[in-house]
Every structure is written in structure tokens, then in C-alpha cells.
């Protein structure tokens, strides 16, 4: 029975990449370069994606607050017009 395939580790990609580079095997080095880069940056990319999600949520909440303030402002403006038409003074 074959062992389940696991994701490559940085070491399992870095060693063959260095060996291929030192041997002048540019084709093998190029084949490993993208995978090694993805593995090296995976944690940082995941953190940035989480941060982006949090920022999008915060942005959506702020947009909701802005909309609520706009609606409240429109209500206040309409109320001021009614008060002025009725002749009531405030203050």
C-alpha cells in the first residue's frame, strides 16, 4: 500500500533546488523554484489573506455606519424643513 502523498516541506524542495543550481541544471532548478517560493511564502500569504478578510469586514461595517449617518442626516434635514415651515424655532 502506498503512503499518502504529503505536501512538500521547504527542506525537501530546497535541497534539490540548491543541488540543481550548483550542478548548473537550470531546467530542474526552474521546475523547483515556483514550488519552493510558494512553500516559503505560504505562511505569510495566509496571514495576509486573513488580514485582508478582517479589513474587508471592517470596511463593510464602516460603510454601514456611513449609510446610517447619511439616512439620519437626511431625516434631520427634512425635519428642519418641516420645523421651518411650521414656524417653530429651536433654541
C-alpha positions as CSV (number, residue, x, y, z in Angstrom):
1,X,0.0,0.0,0.0
2,X,1.4,3.4,-1.0
3,X,1.9,6.1,1.6
4,X,-0.5,9.1,1.3
5,X,1.1,12.0,-0.6
6,X,2.1,14.8,1.7
7,X,2.8,18.4,0.9
8,X,6.5,19.1,0.3
9,X,8.4,20.8,3.0
10,X,10.8,23.6,2.5
11,X,13.8,21.4,3.1
12,X,12.5,18.7,0.7
13,X,12.4,21.3,-2.0
14,X,15.3,23.5,-1.1
15,X,17.9,20.7,-1.1
16,X,17.2,19.5,-4.6
17,X,16.9,23.2,-5.8
18,X,20.3,24.0,-4.4
19,X,21.8,20.8,-5.8
20,X,20.3,21.6,-9.2
21,X,21.6,25.1,-9.1
22,X,25.0,24.1,-8.1
23,X,25.1,21.4,-10.8
24,X,24.1,24.0,-13.4
25,X,20.8,22.2,-14.1
26,X,18.7,25.3,-14.8
27,X,15.7,23.2,-16.0
28,X,15.5,21.3,-12.7
29,X,16.1,24.5,-10.7
30,X,13.4,26.3,-12.6
31,X,10.9,23.4,-12.0
32,X,11.6,23.6,-8.3
33,X,11.7,27.4,-8.0
34,X,8.0,28.1,-8.1
35,X,7.1,25.3,-5.7
36,X,9.9,26.4,-3.3
37,X,8.7,30.0,-3.4
38,X,5.1,29.0,-2.8
39,X,6.2,26.9,0.2
40,X,8.4,29.6,1.6
41,X,5.7,32.3,1.4
42,X,2.7,30.2,2.4
43,X,2.5,31.3,6.0
44,X,2.9,35.0,5.1
45,X,0.3,34.7,2.3
46,X,-2.1,33.0,4.6
47,X,-1.6,35.8,7.2
48,X,-2.1,38.5,4.6
49,X,-5.3,36.8,3.4
50,X,-6.7,36.7,7.0
51,X,-5.8,40.4,7.4
52,X,-7.5,41.2,4.1
53,X,-10.6,39.4,5.2
54,X,-10.6,41.4,8.5
55,X,-10.1,44.7,6.7
56,X,-12.9,43.9,4.3
57,X,-15.2,43.2,7.3
58,X,-14.2,46.4,9.0
59,X,-14.7,48.3,5.7
60,X,-18.2,46.8,5.3
61,X,-19.1,47.8,8.9
62,X,-17.8,51.4,8.3
63,X,-19.8,51.6,5.0
64,X,-22.9,50.6,7.0
65,X,-22.2,53.3,9.6
66,X,-21.8,55.9,6.9
67,X,-25.1,54.9,5.3
68,X,-26.8,55.1,8.6
69,X,-25.4,58.6,9.2
70,X,-26.5,59.7,5.7
71,X,-30.0,58.5,6.4
72,X,-30.0,60.2,9.8
73,X,-28.7,63.4,8.2
74,X,-31.4,63.3,5.5
75,X,-34.0,62.8,8.3
76,X,-32.6,65.8,10.2
77,X,-32.7,68.0,7.0
78,X,-36.3,67.0,6.3
79,X,-37.2,67.6,10.0
80,X,-35.6,71.1,9.8
81,X,-37.6,71.9,6.7
82,X,-40.8,70.9,8.5
83,X,-39.9,72.9,11.6
84,X,-39.1,75.9,9.5
85,X,-42.4,75.6,7.5
86,X,-44.4,75.3,10.7
87,X,-42.6,78.3,12.1
88,X,-41.2,76.6,15.2
89,X,-37.9,77.9,16.4
90,X,-35.3,75.8,18.0
91,X,-33.0,77.4,20.6
